[in-house]
Amino acid sequence: MSISEKVANKPQVKKVYFIRNMLCVLLEDGREIRVPLEYYPRLKNATAKQRKNYQIIGNGTGIHWPDVDEDLSVEAIIEGQPSRF
């Protein structure tokens, strides 16, 4: 199996948004994941404008917020892994 096939089989981000105190991630396959912002202090402390400024990275397998220097993988979000900071 090639690297591109492995990435293609991983869940991929379609859209990111926030509702109250939750990070919401819509995946390409139709699933939606919601995680409390308590898991991600940088995002919790960010402004709404900073939260909206995100980039989908790694062919959809991750999310980067340049304004707050936060990177999350879809895999870590699904597994419920909090940020290390």
C-alpha positions as CSV (number, residue, x, y, z in Angstrom):
1,M,0.0,0.0,0.0
2,S,1.4,3.4,-1.0
3,I,1.6,6.4,1.3
4,S,-1.1,8.2,-0.8
5,E,-3.4,5.2,-0.3
6,K,-2.8,5.2,3.4
7,V,-3.7,8.9,3.6
8,A,-6.8,8.3,1.4
9,N,-8.1,5.8,4.0
10,K,-7.7,8.1,6.9
11,P,-10.6,10.4,8.0
12,Q,-10.3,13.8,6.4
13,V,-11.5,17.3,7.5
14,K,-14.1,19.0,5.4
15,K,-15.0,21.9,7.8
16,V,-14.2,23.2,11.2
17,Y,-16.5,25.4,13.4
18,F,-17.2,26.2,17.0
19,I,-20.4,26.0,19.0
20,R,-20.3,27.5,22.4
21,N,-17.5,25.7,24.2
22,M,-17.0,22.9,21.6
23,L,-14.7,22.3,18.6
24,C,-16.7,20.8,15.8
25,V,-15.0,19.0,13.0
26,L,-17.0,17.8,10.0
27,L,-15.3,15.0,8.1
28,E,-15.5,14.2,4.4
29,D,-17.3,10.9,5.1
30,G,-20.1,12.8,6.8
31,R,-19.2,12.2,10.5
32,E,-19.0,15.1,12.9
33,I,-16.8,15.1,15.9
34,R,-17.4,17.6,18.8
35,V,-14.8,18.0,21.6
36,P,-14.9,20.4,24.5
37,L,-12.5,23.3,24.2
38,E,-11.1,22.3,27.6
39,Y,-9.0,19.8,25.6
40,Y,-7.3,22.6,23.6
41,P,-6.4,25.5,25.9
42,R,-4.9,27.6,23.0
43,L,-8.2,27.4,21.1
44,K,-10.2,28.0,24.3
45,N,-8.2,31.2,25.0
46,A,-8.3,32.3,21.3
47,T,-10.6,35.0,19.9
48,A,-13.4,34.0,17.6
49,K,-11.4,35.5,14.7
50,Q,-8.4,33.5,15.6
51,R,-10.4,30.3,15.8
52,K,-11.9,30.9,12.3
53,N,-8.5,31.3,10.8
54,Y,-7.6,27.7,10.3
55,Q,-5.9,25.7,7.5
56,I,-6.6,22.1,6.6
57,I,-3.2,20.4,6.3
58,G,-1.8,17.0,5.5
59,N,-4.3,16.2,2.7
60,G,-7.1,16.7,5.2
61,T,-5.6,14.7,8.1
62,G,-4.9,17.8,10.3
63,I,-5.8,21.3,11.2
64,H,-3.5,24.3,11.8
65,W,-4.4,27.6,13.5
66,P,-1.6,29.9,12.6
67,D,-2.7,32.7,14.9
68,V,-2.4,30.6,18.0
69,D,0.2,28.0,16.8
70,E,-2.1,25.0,17.3
71,D,-1.9,21.9,15.2
72,L,-4.3,19.0,15.7
73,S,-4.6,15.7,13.8
74,V,-8.0,14.2,13.0
75,E,-6.8,11.0,14.5
76,A,-6.0,12.7,17.8
77,I,-9.3,14.5,17.8
78,I,-11.2,11.2,17.2
79,E,-9.2,9.5,20.0
80,G,-9.9,12.3,22.4
81,Q,-6.3,13.3,23.0
82,P,-6.0,16.7,24.6
83,S,-3.3,19.2,23.6
84,R,0.0,18.9,25.5
85,F,-0.1,22.6,26.5
